[in-house]
Amino acid sequence: MKDEFIKEWTIDLKNEIMANSCEERKKATERFFKLEKITGARAPILRKISKTYYRNLEKFLKNYYTELHEYKNKDEINHFIKNDIYNTCNNLFEENFYEYNYLSLIMLHSAKKYYEKEDFEFFSKVLSSYVKNWASCDEFSLHAFYELTNKYPELLDEVFKLTTSENRWVQRSSAVTLIYHIKRNDVRERVFKTADILILQRDVMVEKGIGWLLKVTANNYQEDVYNYVLNNKDKMTRTTLRYAIEKMPQELRKEAMS
């Protein structure tokens, strides 16, 4: 019963995505995202589809496990629901369509109430294996990965280890995941520790990622970021530097760029 439902759910989901595809959008996206197949569905539509289909899947799984008499413990039921959602997303990831991947990342975020600390291993696999462009990287890092590490802050130590990855998207994620953290908590030490490693990278996507994090950090800690930039500008690229100081007063930007 469950397997049959998920099979039909998946078919309907794919059909819904294809029905909302745009050839013009497909060609435009293919110019930039070359490692995945493209259907041409736009991100706002994918979000809408994800919301509807996630709700239907979750509702079915809740009813399914609640009606099974051998599962009476709520935590146990939630664990099984989470695993089925993760497995469903993983199957979509395996098909290597950008839109399937992006929608699945949104669904992982929707499942945040089921997160467990052990999920870091699965999330790390998703990041290293299925995130293949900046849009997917930022969707995953700002939402699902942030929510997991916000629920279990000790996992931020594991996120820091990602800075030394050879995968550009893993490295970018190690910075972007901290963006909402620094907005809501004082994690300056983590930000600058991460920056110490990433400013040495010569990959434009990583450069923009750490520059973005420094720019957001400067919203609340401008002096700290400014001093960091002055002390390290010979190590960072102009791209990272420009991003980091973008919202600072003109006189500070001029001095930093000199």
N, C-alpha and C positions, 0 to 999 in steps of 0.2 A: 504493500500500500504506500509506504513512505517513498520507496525508490521510484515507483511509478509516478507519484505526484511530482517529485523533483525532476524527473525526466520530462514530463509534460510542461512543467514550470519553465525549464530551461529552453525548450523549443519555443514556447510562447514569448519568452524574453528576447531571444534572438530575432524572432519574427518582428517584434515590436521595434527593435533597434533598426533592422533593415527597412522597415516601413517608414522610418524617420530619417533615412539616409539622404544625403545630398551629394550629387556627383561633383559639383563645384567645390564643395567643402572637402570631399575626398581627395581631389587632385591637389588642393592647397595644402592639406595636412601631409600628404605623401612627400611633399618637397622637404619637410622638416623631420618627420618621424619615419625613418627609413628601416627600422628594425622590426616593425610590426605591420600586420595587415590592417587596412583601413576600410571602414564602411562609409564614413562621411557624416555620422550623426554628431550633432553639436553638444557641447558640454551641458548647457542648461536642460536640454531634452534628456540627456543621460541621467541627470540628477532627478528629474521628475519620474522617469521610468524606474530608477533605482528605488525611490521612495515607495512607489506603489508595489513593486515586486518584492521588496524586502518585507514590507508589512504583510503581504499575503503568505510569504514563506514562513515568517516567524509565527503567524497565527496558526498555520497548519501544524507546525512542529510543536507548539505549545499544546494544542489539542491532542495531537498524536501521543505525546509522552505522558500527558496527564491521564489519558484514558487507559494507558497500559498499567495494570495493577502492580507490576513489579517495580515501578518507579514512583515512589511516594514522597521522597525527599526533594524539596524544591531545589536545593543546590545541585543535586544529582541531575534533575531534569534540565536545569539551566546549562549544565556542563554538556549534556548530549545535544541540546539545541545549538549551543555554540559550535560544537564540533561539526554538526551537519551544515551550518552556515559557512564555516571555514572550508569544508570539503567542497561545497558547491562553488564557492569563489575560486578555490584552487583549480577545479575542473575548467572553469571559464578562463583562468590565467593560462592554462596549458594550450589553449587554442590560438594564442598569440595575436589576438585582435586588439588594437589600441582601445577601442570602445568597450570591449568586454572587460579589459583590464581596469580601465578607468572606473567603470560602473562597479566592478567588484571591490575596488578600493573604497568607494563611497559606502558600499554595504558593510565593509569591515568596520568603518567608523560608526555606522548605524548600530552595530552589535556591541557598542562600548560597555553596556551594562553587564555583559557576560564576560568581560575581560578577566583573565587570571594572569598571575605573574609569569607562569610557564609559557604564556603566549609569545613572549619575546623571541623564542626560537623560531616559531612560525613566521612572525613578522619579519625577522631578519632574512628568512628564506624568501619571502615575498619581495623584499627590497632588493636583494642581490640577484634574484632570478627573473623577476617579472616587471620591475620598474626600469623602463628603457628610454625615458624622455623627461624633460623638466616638468611638464604638466602633471604626469603621474607621480613624479618624485615629490612635488610640492603638495599635491592632494594628499598623498599618504603621510608625509612628514608633519604637515600642519594639523591634520585631523586624527587619523587612527593612531599614528605613532606618538603624537603628542598626548592623546588621551590615555594611552597605555602607560606612558612614563609619568604622567601626572597622577595616575592612580597608584603607581608604584615608583616613587621618586628614586629609589635605590637603583633602578634600571638605567638612570642617567649615566652611571659609571660604565655600563655596557655600551651605551650610545657613544660615549667618548672614544671607546676602542675602535669605533667605525671610522674614525678620522684617518687611520693608517691603511684603510682598504685600498686596493688598486682599482676598484670600481668607482667611476666618477659620480654615479648617482648615490652610492652609499656614502661617499665623502660629503656630497652636497647635503644629504639628509642629516648627517651628523650636526650640521649647522642649522638647517631650516627647522629641525625638530625643536630647537631651543627658542625659536622666535616667540611663541606664545608663553613659554616659561619666563622669559625675561620681561615680557609685558606684565606678568602677574606676580612674579616673585623676584627677589634679588639673587640672581644666579650669575652675577658678573664674573666671579672666579671661573665658572665653567665656560662662559663665553670667551674670555680671554685665553684660557687654556686651549680651547678648541681653535681659536684664531691663530695661536702660536704655531700650530701645525698646518692649518689650511692656507694661511697666507703664503706659504712656501710652494704651494701647488701651482702648476702652470696649465690649468684647464679652465676655460672661460666659464663653464657651468659651476665649477667649484669656486672660482673667483667671485662670481656674482652671488653665490649662495652665502659665503662668509661676509662679503660686503653688505649684503642685505641684513644679515644678523647684526652686524656692527651698527648699521644705520638705525635699526629698530632699538638697539640698546642705547643709542645716543638720545633717544626721545626722553629717557628718564635719567641718563647718566652721561650727559654730553661731555663734561670735563674729563671723565675717565676715558671715554672713547677718543676724544681729541688728543689727549696725552699719549694714549696707546698708538694712535696713528702717527704722531710726530716721532715717537721712539722706534717705530717699525716700518716707516714708509719706504725705506730702502730695500726692505725685504718683500713688500707686497707689490702687486702689479698696479698699473694706473687704473685698471678696471675696478679692482677691489677698493682702491683709495677713493675713487669718485663715488662709488656706491656708499661707502662708509660716511662720507662727509656731505652727502647730497642735501640734507636738510639743515645743515649748520648755517649760522650767519655768514654772510659774504666774506667778511674780514677773516674769519677762521678758515673758510674754504681756500681763500687766496694764499694764506700763509702755509696751509697744509700742502698745497699743490706746488709751492715754490721750491 
